[in-house]
Amino acid sequence: MTRTLLFVAIGGMLGSVCRYLSTTAAVQFLPWAFPVGTFAVNVVGSFVMGAAVGLFERYTTMGSDWRIFVTAGFCGGFTTFSAFAFENLVLLTERQYALFAAYSLASFVLCIAAALAGLILTRP
């Protein structure tokens, strides 16, 4: 377990640093009102998550430590949206359409509401 946590921690650290550098660069090069940095990171992170899972399923000789490093670690640190996107993809591929719709809608609405509540509760 300690080895797995170490892989998650190192991957998460690298993902977080890459997220910071990517969003900072995007804002400097594309100073739009649209949050292009976060948007780009979420799209790229979702692609990397899907590609990583596919590659680890294809090449089963790659260790589970590296799968954890890339998915939960790097992608988790780079963007938590990638895990959300992949979980929804699993629901779709398993044809659990009602659960997909409920999870997507509830996540969107409740996360926005929770962010608003947190802001209201802590704002001076």
Contacts in CASP RR format, 6 or more apart in sequence:
PFRMAT RR
TARGET T0000
AUTHOR 0000-0000-0000
METHOD contacts of the structure
MODEL  1
MTRTLLFVAIGGMLGSVCRYLSTTAAVQFLPWAFPVGTFAVNVVGSFVMG
AAVGLFERYTTMGSDWRIFVTAGFCGGFTTFSAFAFENLVLLTERQYALF
AAYSLASFVLCIAAALAGLILTRP
3 65 0 8 1.000
4 65 0 8 1.000
4 68 0 8 1.000
7 65 0 8 1.000
7 66 0 8 1.000
7 68 0 8 1.000
7 69 0 8 1.000
7 73 0 8 1.000
8 68 0 8 1.000
8 69 0 8 1.000
8 72 0 8 1.000
8 73 0 8 1.000
9 73 0 8 1.000
10 69 0 8 1.000
10 73 0 8 1.000
11 69 0 8 1.000
11 70 0 8 1.000
11 73 0 8 1.000
11 74 0 8 1.000
11 77 0 8 1.000
12 73 0 8 1.000
12 74 0 8 1.000
12 76 0 8 1.000
12 77 0 8 1.000
12 78 0 8 1.000
13 77 0 8 1.000
14 74 0 8 1.000
15 73 0 8 1.000
15 74 0 8 1.000
15 75 0 8 1.000
15 76 0 8 1.000
15 77 0 8 1.000
15 78 0 8 1.000
16 77 0 8 1.000
16 78 0 8 1.000
18 74 0 8 1.000
18 78 0 8 1.000
19 41 0 8 1.000
19 77 0 8 1.000
19 78 0 8 1.000
19 79 0 8 1.000
22 37 0 8 1.000
22 40 0 8 1.000
22 41 0 8 1.000
22 44 0 8 1.000
23 37 0 8 1.000
23 38 0 8 1.000
23 40 0 8 1.000
23 41 0 8 1.000
26 36 0 8 1.000
26 37 0 8 1.000
26 40 0 8 1.000
27 36 0 8 1.000
27 37 0 8 1.000
30 36 0 8 1.000
30 37 0 8 1.000
41 78 0 8 1.000
41 79 0 8 1.000
42 79 0 8 1.000
42 81 0 8 1.000
42 82 0 8 1.000
42 85 0 8 1.000
44 78 0 8 1.000
44 79 0 8 1.000
45 75 0 8 1.000
45 78 0 8 1.000
45 79 0 8 1.000
45 81 0 8 1.000
45 82 0 8 1.000
46 79 0 8 1.000
46 81 0 8 1.000
46 82 0 8 1.000
46 85 0 8 1.000
46 86 0 8 1.000
48 70 0 8 1.000
48 74 0 8 1.000
48 75 0 8 1.000
48 78 0 8 1.000
48 82 0 8 1.000
49 71 0 8 1.000
49 75 0 8 1.000
49 82 0 8 1.000
49 83 0 8 1.000
49 85 0 8 1.000
49 86 0 8 1.000
50 82 0 8 1.000
50 86 0 8 1.000
50 89 0 8 1.000
52 67 0 8 1.000
52 70 0 8 1.000
52 71 0 8 1.000
52 75 0 8 1.000
53 67 0 8 1.000
53 71 0 8 1.000
53 86 0 8 1.000
55 62 0 8 1.000
56 62 0 8 1.000
56 63 0 8 1.000
56 66 0 8 1.000
56 67 0 8 1.000
56 70 0 8 1.000
56 71 0 8 1.000
71 83 0 8 1.000
72 83 0 8 1.000
75 82 0 8 1.000
75 83 0 8 1.000
76 82 0 8 1.000
76 83 0 8 1.000
84 107 0 8 1.000
87 103 0 8 1.000
88 100 0 8 1.000
88 103 0 8 1.000
88 104 0 8 1.000
91 97 0 8 1.000
91 99 0 8 1.000
91 100 0 8 1.000
91 103 0 8 1.000
92 100 0 8 1.000
END
